[in-house]
Amino acid sequence: MENIVIIGNGIAGVTAARHIRKLSDKKITIVSAETDYFFSRTALMYVYMGHMRWTDIKPYEDWFWRKNRLELKKAYVERIDTDAKSLYFSEGGTINYDKLIIATGSVTNTFGWEGLELDGVQGLVSKQDLDELEKNAANKVACPSAVIVGGGLIGVEMAEMLRTRGIAVTMLVRENAFWTNVLPNGEAEMISRHIESHGVNLRHSTNLDKILADDHGKVRAISIKEIEEEIPCKVVGITTGVKPNIPFLKDSGIETDKGVLVNRSLETNIKDVYAIGDCAQQREPIGNRPPVEAVWYTGRMMGEALAQTICGNTFDYNPGHWFNSAKFFDIEYQTYGWVFPEERKKDYEAHFHWKHDDDTKCITIAYHKDNQKFLGINTFGIRLRHEMMDRWLTEERGVNYVMEYLRDANFDPEFYDRYEPEIVNQFNAEFNTNIRPKRRSWKRMLGVRS
Ligand SMILES: Cc1cc2nc3c(=O)[nH]c(=O)nc-3n(C[C@H](O)[C@H](O)[C@H](O)COP(=O)(O)OP(=O)(O)OC[C@H]3O[C@@H](n4cnc5c(N)ncnc54)[C@H](O)[C@@H]3O)c2cc1C
């Protein structure tokens, strides 16, 4: 019986395992050092905030693994011998494989600052990080103030977590507004104001200099680069992005760059060794996608695609149109297609931007300057229907069409206020058009042709 070994029990590795099991009777072993069972990394914050218990963020019951003949081994793989097809564990012992899937995820990205080793300095990626935060920032007496370094998705989550316990939070952001390497300025500035409205001291255009210790090796403050200033704190959250977790592959012969290099079938340079999820790097980037995609749903899609290949039906990873979603305190964010920020905007790309007066809702639509083709949309505080966005991108609709049928795309719950007339009015005024938003049609939404 073919022996499949997967390193990593995150969404990528577990999805591959589940689908291989659906398609075959192969022996499957999942090795992971972090936790006994798979959990939803995206929900870590809700455990600290008390919205969920640890057990609630495990997508499968503990009996699921045995029932599906998925063997779990809790161990850290420190070395791979690809000639002998063996893994070596730091706890001692080895395991052999016929086919190996590397799905080892990400670790916190750091930039060599002085003081990173101090007690109280931490990232927010793993279960161990969550436990650490519970210890370091149990409440505002033990931890009156914290500094978060880096403005991105994880940084804002950490700020929200700490604020729920009344801890004073200062956030250092290198850019002049929140996440400007991803969001156009109008959105970035609105989210900056929203973060500040939650009592976070958001310091734009500010870089960490050093992390300073007290006499016991614990954090006491940080200093910043731009001016002579120390900010006292008990916790320093490092949220300057993540990078593939691959140092253990150093002498394995498996080719790496930022991540493990793979082709579209997710094969590495070594026969029978594959990589998926956050740790994989596409040799040939797919469209506008970054070669390393540290995103939940792409890990799942890679796992599904690879299961097919492993079971004899060679299958390319084909993620379709880009989408993603997140939440910045109270504001939900969705993105479909490509809306580039000013610093990376394509020469053919133009934007239409609308913002509500209450400063908590806005949209940006990107379209092609020459042919008005719809390229992508970002929304904040307004939910969109995924299938509609996917369809309009596939059908290569024009921006006027998107305006006309915008009501079809709205996915806000019943009785929520709707803003399509306001949005379209502004569009008409700016572009000298006379578009009248069509009433919502279930027939159109379901793709029923009349
Ligand atoms: C706080 C947070 C919030 C996030 N929110 C979102 C979100 O809202 N939306 C979104 O799309 N994405 C989000 N992400 C990203 C998303 O969670 C990741 O893209 C996804 O979990 C990666 O899955 P993976 O299977 O590739 O790896 P992981 O889930 O990281 O799993 C890899 C596992 O392999 C283990 N491992 C690594 N090396 C070894 C070794 N040598 N031996 C044994 N085991 C090893 C690791 O310990 C880990 O358990 C978030 C991430 C974080 C940290």
The ligand as an SDF file (V2000), in Angstrom:
LIG
                    3D

 53 58  0  0  0  0  0  0  0  0999 V2000
   -3.6410   35.2570   13.1830 C   0  0  0  0  0  0  0  0  0  0  0  0
   -3.8790   34.8590   11.7560 C   0  0  0  0  0  0  0  0  0  0  0  0
   -5.0420   35.2490   11.1240 C   0  0  0  0  0  0  0  0  0  0  0  0
   -5.2630   34.8900    9.8020 C   0  0  0  0  0  0  0  0  0  0  0  0
   -6.4320   35.2820    9.1990 N   0  0  0  0  0  0  0  0  0  0  0  0
   -6.6510   34.9390    7.9060 C   0  0  0  0  0  0  0  0  0  0  0  0
   -7.8600   35.3030    7.2640 C   0  0  0  0  0  0  0  0  0  0  0  0
   -8.7170   35.9780    7.8430 O   0  0  0  0  0  0  0  0  0  0  0  0
   -8.0530   34.9010    5.9740 N   0  0  0  0  0  0  0  0  0  0  0  0
   -7.1090   34.1580    5.2980 C   0  0  0  0  0  0  0  0  0  0  0  0
   -7.3180   33.8070    4.1410 O   0  0  0  0  0  0  0  0  0  0  0  0
   -5.9620   33.7870    5.9090 N   0  0  0  0  0  0  0  0  0  0  0  0
   -5.7040   34.1510    7.1710 C   0  0  0  0  0  0  0  0  0  0  0  0
   -4.5400   33.7820    7.7750 N   0  0  0  0  0  0  0  0  0  0  0  0
   -3.5860   32.9510    7.0110 C   0  0  0  0  0  0  0  0  0  0  0  0
   -3.9960   31.4860    7.0560 C   0  0  0  0  0  0  0  0  0  0  0  0
   -4.3080   31.1370    8.3650 O   0  0  0  0  0  0  0  0  0  0  0  0
   -2.8560   30.6370    6.4940 C   0  0  0  0  0  0  0  0  0  0  0  0
   -2.7000   30.9990    5.1310 O   0  0  0  0  0  0  0  0  0  0  0  0
   -3.1270   29.1490    6.6050 C   0  0  0  0  0  0  0  0  0  0  0  0
   -3.4870   28.7610    7.8930 O   0  0  0  0  0  0  0  0  0  0  0  0
   -1.8780   28.3690    6.1700 C   0  0  0  0  0  0  0  0  0  0  0  0
   -2.1720   27.0180    6.1930 O   0  0  0  0  0  0  0  0  0  0  0  0
   -1.0660   25.9200    5.9090 P   0  0  0  0  0  0  0  0  0  0  0  0
   -1.7700   24.6110    5.9350 O   0  0  0  0  0  0  0  0  0  0  0  0
   -0.2640   26.2870    4.7160 O   0  0  0  0  0  0  0  0  0  0  0  0
   -0.0470   26.0060    7.1270 O   0  0  0  0  0  0  0  0  0  0  0  0
   -0.2610   26.0580    8.7230 P   0  0  0  0  0  0  0  0  0  0  0  0
   -1.6710   26.2320    9.1210 O   0  0  0  0  0  0  0  0  0  0  0  0
    0.7060   27.0780    9.2010 O   0  0  0  0  0  0  0  0  0  0  0  0
    0.1990   24.6140    9.1770 O   0  0  0  0  0  0  0  0  0  0  0  0
    1.5290   24.1910    9.1070 C   0  0  0  0  0  0  0  0  0  0  0  0
    1.8300   23.2810   10.2760 C   0  0  0  0  0  0  0  0  0  0  0  0
    3.0710   22.6270   10.0410 O   0  0  0  0  0  0  0  0  0  0  0  0
    3.7900   22.5790   11.2590 C   0  0  0  0  0  0  0  0  0  0  0  0
    5.2220   22.4250   10.9520 N   0  0  0  0  0  0  0  0  0  0  0  0
    6.0420   23.3120   10.3580 C   0  0  0  0  0  0  0  0  0  0  0  0
    7.2830   22.8060   10.2230 N   0  0  0  0  0  0  0  0  0  0  0  0
    7.2490   21.5840   10.7660 C   0  0  0  0  0  0  0  0  0  0  0  0
    8.2270   20.5670   10.9240 C   0  0  0  0  0  0  0  0  0  0  0  0
    9.4670   20.7230   10.4730 N   0  0  0  0  0  0  0  0  0  0  0  0
    7.8530   19.4160   11.5400 N   0  0  0  0  0  0  0  0  0  0  0  0
    6.5860   19.2450   11.9670 C   0  0  0  0  0  0  0  0  0  0  0  0
    5.6250   20.1620   11.8300 N   0  0  0  0  0  0  0  0  0  0  0  0
    5.9510   21.3220   11.2370 C   0  0  0  0  0  0  0  0  0  0  0  0
    3.4780   23.9100   11.9020 C   0  0  0  0  0  0  0  0  0  0  0  0
    3.7970   23.8770   13.2720 O   0  0  0  0  0  0  0  0  0  0  0  0
    1.9980   24.0300   11.6020 C   0  0  0  0  0  0  0  0  0  0  0  0
    1.2410   23.3910   12.5730 O   0  0  0  0  0  0  0  0  0  0  0  0
   -4.2940   34.1280    9.0960 C   0  0  0  0  0  0  0  0  0  0  0  0
   -3.1230   33.7170    9.7320 C   0  0  0  0  0  0  0  0  0  0  0  0
   -2.9000   34.0850   11.0500 C   0  0  0  0  0  0  0  0  0  0  0  0
   -1.6380   33.6470   11.7150 C   0  0  0  0  0  0  0  0  0  0  0  0
  1  2  1  0
  2  3  1  0
  2 52  2  0
  3  4  2  0
  4  5  1  0
  4 50  1  0
  5  6  2  0
  6  7  1  0
  6 13  1  0
  7  8  2  0
  7  9  1  0
  9 10  1  0
 10 11  2  0
 10 12  1  0
 12 13  2  0
 13 14  1  0
 14 15  1  0
 14 50  1  0
 15 16  1  0
 16 17  1  0
 16 18  1  0
 18 19  1  0
 18 20  1  0
 20 21  1  0
 20 22  1  0
 22 23  1  0
 23 24  1  0
 24 25  2  0
 24 26  1  0
 24 27  1  0
 27 28  1  0
 28 29  2  0
 28 30  1  0
 28 31  1  0
 31 32  1  0
 32 33  1  0
 33 34  1  0
 33 48  1  0
 34 35  1  0
 35 36  1  0
 35 46  1  0
 36 37  1  0
 36 45  1  0
 37 38  2  0
 38 39  1  0
 39 40  1  0
 39 45  2  0
 40 41  1  0
 40 42  2  0
 42 43  1  0
 43 44  2  0
 44 45  1  0
 46 47  1  0
 46 48  1  0
 48 49  1  0
 50 51  2  0
 51 52  1  0
 52 53  1  0
M  END
$$$$
